[in-house]
Every structure is written in structure tokens, then in C-alpha cells.
Amino acid sequence: MRDRWQTVTIRMSFPPVSSATWLMVRSSVICTLLLLLAGGFASGQSLSDYRSPVDVALSPQAEWLLVANQTAGTVSLIDLASGQPVDELEVGPRPSYVQLCPDGQTALVSVTDAGQIVKVKVDGDKLKKIAAIDVGFDPHGVAVMRDGTRAFVALPSGHAVGVVDLVQNRLIEHSYPGKLPRYLALTPDDARLAVGLSGDGEIAVMETVGNSTLYTTRIKGLNVGHMTTSADGKQVYFPWLHYGENIPSPDNIRRGWVLGNRLGRVNLVEDQLDEVLSLDTEGNAVSDAFGLDLTPDESHVVISASGTHELLVLRLTDLKMYTVGSTEHIDQELIDDSDRFARIPVGGRPMGLEVTPDGQSVYVANYLLDAVQEIDLKTRTVKRTIPLGAPAEVSLARQGEALFYDGDKSFDRWYSCHSCHYDGGSNAEIFDTRNDRTVGTYKTAPVLWNVSRTSPWTWHGWQEDLRSAMQTSFTETMQGKKLRNEEVDALIAYFDQLQPPANPHARDHADSAAVARGKAIFFSDKAACGSCHSGEHLTDGQSHDVGTGHKRDRYDGYNTPSLLGVYSKTRLMHHGRARTLEEVLTEYHAPQDVAGEELSEQETRDLVEYLKTL
């Protein structure tokens, strides 16, 4: 219930689900996944042939639903009485979020790769594009003030929150609460804004007047999902991925000491200890919690677990929460009481969701099923599925995409490839993945864009066969089972089509004088960057000893990383100690320490401007 302009109070009673019913529903979900993975091979398809819905926005009277379709670059309008899509509007590449405005007819859509917020109006059974507002960077979450005059938008790669004037349809201000703000939420009185900082492992609480940060709460994690504030404005709820910093052994994974999914609750009135609850069951964990909403009476919270293909429902009225680090598994008393905690298998990849005004159902965007599902919260079943349109045959790349986002491939279902390689990119932590056959050599997660074209693999470059490298990731890092040959084929097909997000710096600043000077420096003998970072992907495919080794390294030297998309990383180099490109060039990987000469301050600034555009 991201934002409500009316209050509906209803008490819910959820009957228990029998073991037989659970097995029956779970079996149907497994069949759905098997059908997806066994679908016919359509070699001519690309991922853009699919809708891939990621978010929904429900009309105040639950008459219609808006759906943001990520790979199609569209928004669909669904008539809920008939259960049919009635219109579809192109908004631009990679929409990520849709937020209804207070008038109940207008919505804002974050179009990530265009750097825009697109204003859309529902007019009967038609969608109309009113305005495209340039906000720069890669907009994600949006929160609209109650009078409809302003909106706040999270801009992750800009590490900023933008303020948008919705009357003049223009960006008017930035604030900088921290690293990688993806999602946010306003209090009902519009006084405070909660911002999830996936790059810092924090929640920032800001004042909307002056856009200043009041305080931040450390949650020690990453991948903060959708956020919702309570009706009294005192708390914000959100899911996130806790990182325990331990090596991925079966014992550590099962104990919740590597990665674990959490429900967080942060106080928005005063800076207090945060409250968290593990969502993982020992032996049958949850992975990639993402979407979240409260029932209108705030008796329950609903969370999508996209990696384990399910919705989680927890009763809030008597929910006990803890401080960070005090629990790794959900309380047994919740597992034993199906009215207090339920897991609803839905298949595919459930993402953004919204509870209906009567609190009886929840609509969820299911990315891999190319559909919207209505889930009955009383019976805990899929009430109906509304297809958005997809190819009749599932392409090999789409099968690979399903594997990439599948938490079932890891030991006890704790995490997926996406958990660490967020949407194929990186994240803000360092990991001991065991890929290097060492213990205690923590490294950043490399991006996977162009991975099949940038051999060799791993930070030390010891893996010269991509298929073998992928198997190692699944069996060592994820402690899962070895992939079948056809599954490896599918993953490679997916990686071959995986596209990085559009670079906002290249879009907005590629022609600047500073970038031109920085490019000349990059390829000069003085900086000598181009001697190793060469070719189409800016890597020579070789390993070099540049003096940054660790005493426990098993291999000498490091594989030259591609610099494409380097602007998006919050931790740089293999060890992740550098937090900015300036630190790389002046402290950890200065040209004079590698193969070049010392740069002036101006040359360093220009070189950084060029690197951001790659």
C-alpha cells in the first residue's frame, strides 16, 4: 500500500493451509518452471520480445491496473472486471517502477535507460502520454506528495534523490543521501522521506523541506527492495538482503551466515535501533525478497520472494522483531502458526505488488510469466492469471534468464546469481566466493555484461573455459548442483543478450571538453591505461601483476577487468577498497605505480570524466 488517498479498515482471517494443499500448489509451481525451462527453442527471439512486468499500480477503486513492462519498454492497462489488457503504451527503454498520483488517473513511470519520468494518464480504456521529464541517471522508485505538485525519484548511479516539479514537469533539485538509492517512501504527511541505500547498507531518513538527511540507520546489507510507510508515519517497512561475510560452505549457508533475506522496519520519528526479522526457514530459505505492501488495516505485510517464486504473508499485529545480527532464521513459532506466516508459491519471478483496497487480494507483476497474478489472501492461492502477451515458444536466452534469477539453484534456496550480480551488474560488497581456491581473499563481484566475450574468467583469470567457470560458480559459490549441459547453453545464450543499463554519463556528457581531454590521456603513454584496457571491451584478456596481490592468493596477477560500465560500481578493483575512480587513480592504481607517469590534478579529473562515459 505505497500511497493511499483513502483509508479502508478491514480485519483479515487467514485459514491454515494443509500440507497436502501446500504440496499440490508447490508441485504446480514446479511444473510451471519446468515448462518454462523446457519450452521450445526460438532462435530468432530476443529478450525484448517479452513483456517482463516488474511493477503494478492499482486504481483507488480497484477498477484497473497499470503494469510496467521492463523488457518491452511499455505500460499495460488492465481492465480488472474482464481481466484483460485493454491498452499498451510505449514509454521508453527499461521501465522500472510505476506510481499512481493523488488524482487517481495519472501515473509516473520511471524509464531507467531514458533517464526520464514519463507521466501517463488513464482516459477510459486508453493510455495517454502527457509528458516525459528528464531527470538524468537511471530513475527507479518514485514517491508523490499528497497535493500532487512534487515527486521524489531515486537515481541510483547518480547516488542522488531528485525532486520533480509536476506542475512544470521538470527536475528542480538534487539531494545526496548516500550510495545507490533505488527505492523510497514518503510519510503520509509528506514531512519525511525514507530512502534505501543499497550502496551503503543503510536507510536514510530525510526531511522533505530542505531535502536534508536527518539520520541514517545501518542495516548491514544490500539489495533494498520496495518501501512502504505506516499510516501514522512512524515507521517504514522494506525487504533487503543481509550479508554475513562468511564463506559459502553448506554449514555457513544453512546457518544464515552468508546471505539471508530480511524484513526491515525503521523508525522515522527518531534515530533508534533498527528492527529486523529473518524471512528464511532453515533448510528451505527465501531468496531475493523485493516487492512489499501492507494491508489497508496494517494487520499483515505481503512480500514477494522473487528468487523462490513465492509471496510471503506475515501478521504484523503480534510480530516480534529483532536488532541486526541477532537472528538468522524465522521464529519457529511463526512457522508453526500458518495464520501468522504463510508462503504462497506463485511460480515465475514475482516482483512489484499492491494489495487491494478491501485487503482481500494482492496483484503482483510476475516477470518470467509475462503476466499479472491476483492472489487471494484468504485462501492463499492464485485466483487468476492475466497474460500480458509473450511468444508462444520460450527462447533459449529466456530459459537462461530464468536460471539466473532462480534461488532454487543454490544450497537450500538461499540466493540466486542475481543476489550478488544485481541484474547482471555488481553490488557494494566484497565476497569470498571460493572461486579462487583460497580462503579469506574477498573480492568484488564482477559485472557479467559481455562475459562470454571477455575471457579468461575470475579475478585471477585462471578459468579459461566459460562453461567450467559457470559450473564452479553454481557448485562452489552457490553450493548447488552441477548444471546440465542444456542449462549452461541457456545461461550463455542469456549472457549473450544481456545488456548493461544505458550509461547516463555517456548520454549526457560524452561530448564535453573534459571527456575529450580525458580520452586523450587514457590512450597516452603518460597514463598508459590503454595498454591493458584495450579493444572493444577495454580489456586485453591477460593477467598482470600490478602490485595489488594478497599473501593468500593462489595465483599471480589479476585479470584485466573491462571498464565498460565502471561508472556504476561503488567498490572498485578486485579488493573493493577504492570507493571512487579518483581513489583508483591516486591511491590504489595510480599510473606512476603501474606503467605510466604521475598525472596532474586536472589530468586526473579529466580522466575520471572520460571513464564515467565508458
ChimeraX attribute file (.defattr): number of C-alpha atoms within 10 A of each C-alpha:
attribute: neighborCount
match mode: 1-to-1
recipient: residues
	/A:1	25
	/A:2	23
	/A:3	22
	/A:4	17
	/A:5	12
	/A:6	9
	/A:7	11
	/A:8	13
	/A:9	13
	/A:10	15
	/A:11	13
	/A:12	17
	/A:13	13
	/A:14	16
	/A:15	12
	/A:16	16
	/A:17	16
	/A:18	10
	/A:19	9
	/A:20	9
	/A:21	12
	/A:22	16
	/A:23	12
	/A:24	12
	/A:25	19
	/A:26	18
	/A:27	13
	/A:28	15
	/A:29	18
	/A:30	17
	/A:31	13
	/A:32	16
	/A:33	22
	/A:34	12
	/A:35	13
	/A:36	19
	/A:37	22
	/A:38	15
	/A:39	16
	/A:40	14
	/A:41	16
	/A:42	15
	/A:43	12
	/A:44	8
	/A:45	16
	/A:46	17
	/A:47	18
	/A:48	14
	/A:49	15
	/A:50	23
	/A:51	28
	/A:52	29
	/A:53	33
	/A:54	29
	/A:55	29
	/A:56	26
	/A:57	28
	/A:58	25
	/A:59	20
	/A:60	18
	/A:61	11
	/A:62	15
	/A:63	12
	/A:64	22
	/A:65	21
	/A:66	26
	/A:67	30
	/A:68	32
	/A:69	32
	/A:70	24
	/A:71	21
	/A:72	20
	/A:73	23
	/A:74	22
	/A:75	26
	/A:76	22
	/A:77	23
	/A:78	23
	/A:79	18
	/A:80	17
	/A:81	9
	/A:82	11
	/A:83	16
	/A:84	15
	/A:85	20
	/A:86	16
	/A:87	16
	/A:88	19
	/A:89	16
	/A:90	15
	/A:91	24
	/A:92	23
	/A:93	22
	/A:94	25
	/A:95	33
	/A:96	24
	/A:97	27
	/A:98	30
	/A:99	23
	/A:100	26
	/A:101	26
	/A:102	18
	/A:103	13
	/A:104	15
	/A:105	15
	/A:106	20
	/A:107	23
	/A:108	26
	/A:109	29
	/A:110	32
	/A:111	29
	/A:112	27
	/A:113	22
	/A:114	26
	/A:115	27
	/A:116	26
	/A:117	32
	/A:118	23
	/A:119	23
	/A:120	24
	/A:121	19
	/A:122	19
	/A:123	10
	/A:124	10
	/A:125	12
	/A:126	13
	/A:127	21
	/A:128	15
	/A:129	15
	/A:130	13
	/A:131	16
	/A:132	21
	/A:133	22
	/A:134	17
	/A:135	26
	/A:136	21
	/A:137	24
	/A:138	27
	/A:139	32
	/A:140	24
	/A:141	27
	/A:142	28
	/A:143	25
	/A:144	24
	/A:145	20
	/A:146	19
	/A:147	11
	/A:148	14
	/A:149	15
	/A:150	19
	/A:151	20
	/A:152	23
	/A:153	28
	/A:154	30
	/A:155	28
	/A:156	24
	/A:157	22
	/A:158	22
	/A:159	22
	/A:160	23
	/A:161	28
	/A:162	23
	/A:163	23
	/A:164	24
	/A:165	17
	/A:166	18
	/A:167	9
	/A:168	11
	/A:169	18
	/A:170	17
	/A:171	21
	/A:172	12
	/A:173	14
	/A:174	19
	/A:175	16
	/A:176	15
	/A:177	25
	/A:178	23
	/A:179	21
	/A:180	29
	/A:181	31
	/A:182	28
	/A:183	28
	/A:184	30
	/A:185	27
	/A:186	30
	/A:187	25
	/A:188	20
	/A:189	11
	/A:190	17
	/A:191	13
	/A:192	23
	/A:193	25
	/A:194	27
	/A:195	30
	/A:196	34
	/A:197	31
	/A:198	28
	/A:199	24
	/A:200	22
	/A:201	26
	/A:202	23
	/A:203	27
	/A:204	24
	/A:205	29
	/A:206	22
	/A:207	16
	/A:208	18
	/A:209	9
	/A:210	8
	/A:211	19
	/A:212	16
	/A:213	19
	/A:214	16
	/A:215	17
	/A:216	22
	/A:217	18
	/A:218	16
	/A:219	28
	/A:220	17
	/A:221	24
	/A:222	27
	/A:223	28
	/A:224	32
	/A:225	27
	/A:226	28
	/A:227	26
	/A:228	25
	/A:229	27
	/A:230	21
	/A:231	19
	/A:232	9
	/A:233	19
	/A:234	16
	/A:235	18
	/A:236	24
	/A:237	23
	/A:238	28
	/A:239	29
	/A:240	27
	/A:241	28
	/A:242	25
	/A:243	21
	/A:244	18
	/A:245	14
	/A:246	17
	/A:247	21
	/A:248	21
	/A:249	18
	/A:250	16
	/A:251	12
	/A:252	14
	/A:253	26
	/A:254	24
	/A:255	18
	/A:256	24
	/A:257	19
	/A:258	23
	/A:259	26
	/A:260	28
	/A:261	31
	/A:262	29
	/A:263	23
	/A:264	25
	/A:265	24
	/A:266	26
	/A:267	19
	/A:268	22
	/A:269	12
	/A:270	12
	/A:271	13
	/A:272	12
	/A:273	15
	/A:274	17
	/A:275	18
	/A:276	25
	/A:277	24
	/A:278	27
	/A:279	25
	/A:280	23
	/A:281	21
	/A:282	18
	/A:283	14
	/A:284	14
	/A:285	25
	/A:286	30
	/A:287	33
	/A:288	33
	/A:289	33
	/A:290	24
	/A:291	27
	/A:292	28
	/A:293	26
	/A:294	26
	/A:295	26
	/A:296	24
	/A:297	17
	/A:298	18
	/A:299	19
	/A:300	21
	/A:301	22
	/A:302	23
	/A:303	29
	/A:304	33
	/A:305	28
	/A:306	28
	/A:307	31
	/A:308	28
	/A:309	30
	/A:310	25
	/A:311	27
	/A:312	19
	/A:313	24
	/A:314	22
	/A:315	20
	/A:316	16
	/A:317	10
	/A:318	10
	/A:319	13
	/A:320	11
	/A:321	19
	/A:322	15
	/A:323	13
	/A:324	20
	/A:325	15
	/A:326	11
	/A:327	17
	/A:328	24
	/A:329	20
	/A:330	19
	/A:331	17
	/A:332	10
	/A:333	10
	/A:334	16
	/A:335	14
	/A:336	11
	/A:337	11
	/A:338	18
	/A:339	18
	/A:340	20
	/A:341	23
	/A:342	23
	/A:343	21
	/A:344	23
	/A:345	24
	/A:346	30
	/A:347	24
	/A:348	26
	/A:349	27
	/A:350	34
	/A:351	31
	/A:352	28
	/A:353	30
	/A:354	26
	/A:355	26
	/A:356	21
	/A:357	23
	/A:358	18
	/A:359	24
	/A:360	18
	/A:361	22
	/A:362	25
	/A:363	25
	/A:364	30
	/A:365	30
	/A:366	31
	/A:367	24
	/A:368	25
	/A:369	27
	/A:370	23
	/A:371	24
	/A:372	27
	/A:373	22
	/A:374	24
	/A:375	22
	/A:376	17
	/A:377	22
	/A:378	15
	/A:379	16
	/A:380	23
	/A:381	18
	/A:382	19
	/A:383	14
	/A:384	13
	/A:385	19
	/A:386	19
	/A:387	16
	/A:388	21
	/A:389	14
	/A:390	14
	/A:391	12
	/A:392	9
	/A:393	15
	/A:394	20
	/A:395	26
	/A:396	28
	/A:397	25
	/A:398	27
	/A:399	27
	/A:400	22
	/A:401	23
	/A:402	23
	/A:403	24
	/A:404	22
	/A:405	27
	/A:406	25
	/A:407	28
	/A:408	21
	/A:409	24
	/A:410	23
	/A:411	25
	/A:412	22
	/A:413	25
	/A:414	29
	/A:415	29
	/A:416	25
	/A:417	22
	/A:418	22
	/A:419	24
	/A:420	24
	/A:421	18
	/A:422	17
	/A:423	19
	/A:424	22
	/A:425	19
	/A:426	22
	/A:427	25
	/A:428	22
	/A:429	23
	/A:430	20
	/A:431	22
	/A:432	21
	/A:433	24
	/A:434	20
	/A:435	18
	/A:436	19
	/A:437	12
	/A:438	14
	/A:439	14
	/A:440	14
	/A:441	20
	/A:442	21
	/A:443	19
	/A:444	25
	/A:445	26
	/A:446	22
	/A:447	24
	/A:448	19
	/A:449	22
	/A:450	17
	/A:451	19
	/A:452	16
	/A:453	13
	/A:454	19
	/A:455	20
	/A:456	22
	/A:457	22
	/A:458	19
	/A:459	23
	/A:460	22
	/A:461	21
	/A:462	19
	/A:463	18
	/A:464	12
	/A:465	12
	/A:466	19
	/A:467	16
	/A:468	12
	/A:469	16
	/A:470	18
	/A:471	19
	/A:472	22
	/A:473	19
	/A:474	19
	/A:475	18
	/A:476	21
	/A:477	20
	/A:478	26
	/A:479	18
	/A:480	20
	/A:481	15
	/A:482	16
	/A:483	17
	/A:484	10
	/A:485	10
	/A:486	14
	/A:487	16
	/A:488	19
	/A:489	16
	/A:490	24
	/A:491	22
	/A:492	21
	/A:493	21
	/A:494	23
	/A:495	20
	/A:496	16
	/A:497	17
	/A:498	19
	/A:499	15
	/A:500	16
	/A:501	18
	/A:502	17
	/A:503	23
	/A:504	22
	/A:505	20
	/A:506	17
	/A:507	15
	/A:508	13
	/A:509	15
	/A:510	18
	/A:511	13
	/A:512	13
	/A:513	13
	/A:514	18
	/A:515	22
	/A:516	16
	/A:517	17
	/A:518	22
	/A:519	19
	/A:520	15
	/A:521	21
	/A:522	23
	/A:523	15
	/A:524	14
	/A:525	15
	/A:526	15
	/A:527	24
	/A:528	18
	/A:529	19
	/A:530	17
	/A:531	17
	/A:532	19
	/A:533	21
	/A:534	16
	/A:535	12
	/A:536	11
	/A:537	18
	/A:538	19
	/A:539	20
	/A:540	20
	/A:541	21
	/A:542	16
	/A:543	19
	/A:544	16
	/A:545	12
	/A:546	14
	/A:547	13
	/A:548	14
	/A:549	16
	/A:550	14
	/A:551	7
	/A:552	10
	/A:553	15
	/A:554	15
	/A:555	16
	/A:556	16
	/A:557	19
	/A:558	21
	/A:559	23
	/A:560	24
	/A:561	25
	/A:562	24
	/A:563	17
	/A:564	21
	/A:565	18
	/A:566	19
	/A:567	22
	/A:568	21
	/A:569	23
	/A:570	24
	/A:571	23
	/A:572	23
	/A:573	21
	/A:574	21
	/A:575	19
	/A:576	19
	/A:577	16
	/A:578	19
	/A:579	14
	/A:580	15
	/A:581	25
	/A:582	17
	/A:583	14
	/A:584	17
	/A:585	21
	/A:586	17
	/A:587	12
	/A:588	18
	/A:589	18
	/A:590	19
	/A:591	21
	/A:592	15
	/A:593	15
	/A:594	15
	/A:595	15
	/A:596	16
	/A:597	14
	/A:598	15
	/A:599	18
	/A:600	9
	/A:601	11
	/A:602	12
	/A:603	18
	/A:604	22
	/A:605	19
	/A:606	21
	/A:607	26
	/A:608	22
	/A:609	25
	/A:610	27
	/A:611	21
	/A:612	21
	/A:613	22
	/A:614	17
